[in-house]
Amino acid sequence: MALAVPRTWVVGEVVTAAYMNAEIRDQWLDMLAAWTTYTPSWTAATTNPVLSNGTIVGRYKKIGRLVNFQIDLTMGSTTTYGSGAWSITLPFTAASSSGSRVGSAQALGGSRFGGQVIVSPGASGIGAFFPASAAVSNYSSAASAVPFAWASGNELRITGTYESAT
C-alpha cells in the first residue's frame, strides 16, 4: 500500500476502527515496510557496457515524493565496460525542481574510492563521479578506466535521496 492523502475530518463525524486503521496504522505500516527492489539499467555515453555474468541490484524506499535509493553493481568475469561516461537508471524520474541533489558512491577494486552521484532536475538516471586517479582530486565521470580499470569482482555502490516527479 502506498501512503494515502490524509482524510479531511468533519465536525461530529464518528471515528471508527476502520478509519483509525486506514489513517494511522496503515500509513505507519507503509513507512516502516521493507524497501522495494528494482533492476536498474546501466548504460554509457558512447558504447553501452554489457553486464553479462555481473549483477546489478537496486532498491528504494519512497515516502510521498521522497525517494531513498541504493544501487549495487558487481562486475563479473565476462562483464564489458563500454566507453564514455556511465549512467544508471533511478527507480523514479526526479522532480524538475531547481538544483541538483548529491548522493554518495564508492568504487571498490584494488583500492576504495569515495565519490558522489548527481541527480539532476527531471533526470531518470544518475552518473557517478570519482577522482580520475589516485594522483588527482577533481572528479570525473565513472567509466571503464575511472577511477581505475574495472575488473571482475569490483563493485560500484551508490546511495542517495531525491524528490521524485510523482
Phi, psi and omega per residue, in radians:
M1 nan 2.373 3.056
A2 -1.594 2.730 3.090
L3 -0.980 2.435 -3.126
A4 -1.872 2.758 3.042
V5 -1.136 2.280 -3.117
P6 -1.059 2.566 3.133
R7 -1.174 2.543 3.001
T8 -1.680 1.995 -3.086
W9 -1.460 2.639 3.090
V10 -2.078 2.659 3.141
V11 -1.012 2.314 3.084
G12 1.501 -0.054 -3.135
E13 -1.199 2.461 3.123
V14 -1.502 2.194 3.113
V15 -1.464 2.123 -3.131
T16 -1.900 2.909 3.085
A17 -1.054 -0.672 -3.141
A18 -1.093 -0.736 3.093
Y19 -1.108 -0.813 -3.126
M20 -1.073 -0.733 3.122
N21 -1.100 -0.776 -3.119
A22 -1.218 -0.701 -3.034
E23 -1.454 -0.509 -3.060
I24 -2.045 -1.101 -3.058
R25 -1.010 -0.905 -3.056
D26 -1.125 -0.614 3.111
Q27 -1.131 -0.787 3.125
W28 -1.157 -0.707 3.111
L29 -1.037 -0.684 3.113
D30 -1.123 -0.776 -3.121
M31 -1.169 -0.532 -3.093
L32 -1.631 -0.074 -3.100
A33 -1.175 2.850 3.110
A34 -1.077 2.719 3.081
W35 -1.170 2.764 3.132
T36 -1.758 2.358 3.114
T37 -1.538 2.679 3.012
Y38 -2.617 2.836 3.129
T39 -1.880 1.833 3.113
P40 -1.201 2.686 2.990
S41 -1.679 2.471 -3.120
W42 -2.042 2.061 -3.122
T43 -2.273 3.030 3.077
A44 -2.414 2.809 -3.040
A45 -1.130 -0.630 -3.059
T46 -1.883 -1.059 3.110
T47 -2.199 2.209 -3.098
N48 -1.191 2.499 3.006
P49 -1.226 2.841 3.060
V50 -2.165 2.051 -3.060
L51 -1.153 -0.674 3.129
S52 0.892 -2.008 -3.092
N53 -1.639 0.256 2.998
G54 -1.441 -3.126 3.126
T55 -2.329 2.579 2.994
I56 -2.398 2.205 -3.107
V57 -2.316 2.306 3.052
G58 -2.119 2.684 3.028
R59 -2.608 2.711 -3.098
Y60 -2.620 2.807 2.982
K61 -2.286 2.054 -3.113
K62 -1.941 2.152 3.069
I63 -2.149 1.901 -3.006
G64 1.125 -2.133 3.097
R65 -1.811 0.042 3.108
L66 -1.460 2.161 -3.114
V67 -2.075 2.126 2.949
N68 -1.777 2.349 -3.084
F69 -2.438 2.735 3.047
Q70 -2.433 2.474 3.085
I71 -2.342 2.297 3.075
D72 -2.148 2.048 3.123
L73 -1.999 2.092 3.115
T74 -2.045 2.202 -3.100
M75 -1.342 2.445 3.085
G76 -1.773 3.064 -3.107
S77 -1.210 -0.365 3.124
T78 -1.978 0.209 3.076
T79 -1.189 2.403 2.991
T80 -1.974 2.665 -2.891
Y81 -1.858 0.004 3.110
G82 1.114 -2.904 3.102
S83 -2.475 2.563 -3.074
G84 1.629 3.018 -3.096
A85 -1.073 2.378 3.125
W86 -1.423 2.665 3.029
S87 -2.444 2.492 3.123
I88 -2.264 2.352 -3.066
T89 -1.267 2.563 3.060
L90 -1.539 2.847 3.099
P91 -1.233 -0.466 3.121
F92 -2.476 2.617 3.053
T93 -1.129 2.408 3.136
A94 -1.255 2.658 3.056
A95 -1.113 2.747 3.132
S96 -1.546 0.460 3.120
S97 -1.162 2.825 -3.086
S98 -1.289 2.584 3.071
G99 1.455 2.685 3.114
S100 -1.625 2.782 3.051
R101 -1.921 2.490 -3.077
V102 -1.978 2.296 3.038
G103 -2.069 -3.037 -3.119
S104 -1.985 2.710 3.118
A105 -2.441 2.610 3.030
Q106 -2.286 2.370 3.015
A107 -1.927 2.088 -3.107
L108 -1.988 1.990 3.089
G109 -2.472 -2.242 3.026
G110 -1.145 -0.481 3.079
S111 -2.252 2.932 3.069
R112 -1.929 2.154 3.109
F113 -1.960 2.298 3.018
G114 -1.578 2.440 3.125
G115 -2.558 -2.845 3.132
Q116 -2.466 2.789 3.018
V117 -2.072 2.611 -3.129
I118 -2.059 2.208 3.011
V119 -1.862 1.841 -3.120
S120 -1.442 2.726 3.114
P121 -0.973 2.299 3.108
G122 1.292 0.109 -3.068
A123 -1.320 2.604 3.018
S124 -1.927 -0.051 3.109
G125 -2.510 2.947 -3.122
I126 -2.243 2.759 2.995
G127 -2.068 2.528 3.074
A128 -1.739 2.545 -3.109
F129 -2.265 2.351 -3.107
F130 -2.402 2.837 2.943
P131 -0.997 2.423 -3.089
A132 -1.108 -0.429 3.079
S133 -2.853 3.079 3.124
A134 -1.167 -0.287 -3.056
A135 -1.599 -0.141 -3.108
V136 -2.189 2.775 -3.138
S137 -1.979 -0.187 3.102
N138 -1.326 2.676 -3.070
Y139 -1.590 2.507 3.039
S140 -2.225 2.746 3.101
S141 -1.103 2.410 3.044
A142 -1.057 2.367 -3.124
A143 -2.734 -3.042 -3.042
S144 -0.991 -0.480 3.137
A145 -2.124 0.230 -3.130
V146 -2.167 2.176 0.103
P147 -1.511 -0.022 3.082
F148 -2.679 3.061 3.058
A149 -1.323 1.897 -3.077
W150 -1.128 2.556 -3.117
A151 -2.555 2.993 3.133
S152 -0.927 2.329 3.127
G153 1.577 -0.276 3.093
N154 -1.191 2.674 -3.099
E155 -2.275 2.558 2.969
L156 -2.078 2.066 -3.140
R157 -2.027 2.298 -3.059
I158 -2.298 2.456 3.043
T159 -2.536 2.564 3.139
G160 -3.021 3.114 -3.133
T161 -2.447 2.422 3.101
Y162 -2.727 2.973 3.071
E163 -1.671 2.241 3.119
S164 -1.480 2.817 -3.136
A165 -1.248 -0.449 -3.121
T166 -2.194 nan nan
